[in-house]
Amino acid sequence: MSWLSQRAELRRSQGLHRTLRARTPEWTGVDIASNDYLGLATHPEVVEAGVQALRTWGAGATGSRLVSGHTVLHAELESALSVLLRAERTLVFSSGYLANLAAITALTDEDTLLLSDAFNHASIIDACRLSRATSTVYPNKDVAAVRDALAANRDRRAVIVTDALFSVDGDLAPLADLAEVADAHDAVLIVDEAHSVGVLGDSGEGACAAAGMLSDRLVRTFTLSKALGSQGGGVAAGETVIEHLVNTARSFIFDTGLAPAAAGSALAATSMVLSHPHLPGRARAATEALAEVAGHAGWQVNPHDAAVASIPVGAPDAAVRAQRICADAGVDVGCFRPPSVPDGVARLRMTGHANLGADDMNLVEKALRAAREAT
Ligand SMILES: Cc1ncc(COP(=O)(O)O)c(C=O)c1O
């Protein structure tokens, strides 16, 4: 096992060592690190719905959805999500990671060409590896490369997979262009809406629905653990695709159903987004305000389209130092280092939350200024 110590030493020398930091209930700082974009994770109605679901259904789902783990609560959650996402059907999983594994592995086989964006989330990368398809990674947002690969593809079925909003910088994929290429080549387009559901669109319907690009060949994956403040994931698609997943997706069939408390809270959060359509706009406005105060503090912020805005710092240890200075000043900001950043540049990653106020922004500016002066 000595190789493990050598690897640990190497990580330390590169500034890439990671440790767990436990949050405590007493912490009262400003959160611009979590993906709780709408502030629903601690919203009293969302929490209470989880408690009620626990009381009614117990602590666990008790089995796979196909055995004992499917309840009327899961069915109600899926109906509400279909309304939010404007989808024909929705299927929930116990995580967004598993939803990606399901959609990508079940919709591909040995005779499929699978094209995946270079900046896609790790769960998509793992799903591509797990699939039996011929999988090709195209340069970030390079629609021409996708078009060329599909033009050269002869008889195989084809699937394109992309994040809607890339999770590191929060910039949008060229979704409309990819949809057009998919149409032209009869390809399926899988879009991961983890960071866009609840954040983009007039009422949080996500990037694809907001762009009016819903079609039979579009399959959307998403998570319940970011804007919806709970835990779990899902796939939104047409009836045929969902039936196929229920019958063949291994991460659906061989996994215990979503825990009742998570389902109950996700249902309340979905209802909250449906009945408060201004929430997504507030999260986006908060992100703009964060970018502005970061600029005042002397940082340059990368282009962004929703509730994530990143500051390139450079070396991993400098980014960690900047994060610590912010933490000492009462601001919890994300720090992304390799391998979580596709271009190797460490970043401070800020997330805008619908419930951030002017005092929070003042504190963030102060913290970021202190971090800038020390970097
Ligand atoms: C783009 C993207 N897809 C999928 C996931 C996985 O979602 P979950 O955390 O629900 O497993 C994440 C979350 O980290 C993500 O950022």
The ligand as a Gaussian input file, in Angstrom:
#p B3LYP/6-31G(d) Opt

LIG

0 1
 C      -23.623000      18.996000     -14.046000
 C      -23.933000      18.002000     -12.974000
 N      -24.524000      16.856000     -13.311000
 C      -24.826000      15.923000     -12.386000
 C      -24.540000      16.108000     -11.059000
 C      -24.842000      15.027000     -10.076000
 O      -25.972000      15.344000      -9.327000
 P      -26.165000      14.732000      -7.854000
 O      -25.334000      15.561000      -6.946000
 O      -27.622000      14.836000      -7.608000
 O      -25.677000      13.328000      -7.909000
 C      -23.951000      17.303000     -10.655000
 C      -23.694000      17.554000      -9.204000
 O      -22.677000      17.686000      -8.696000
 C      -23.604000      18.273000     -11.638000
 O      -22.997000      19.400000     -11.293000

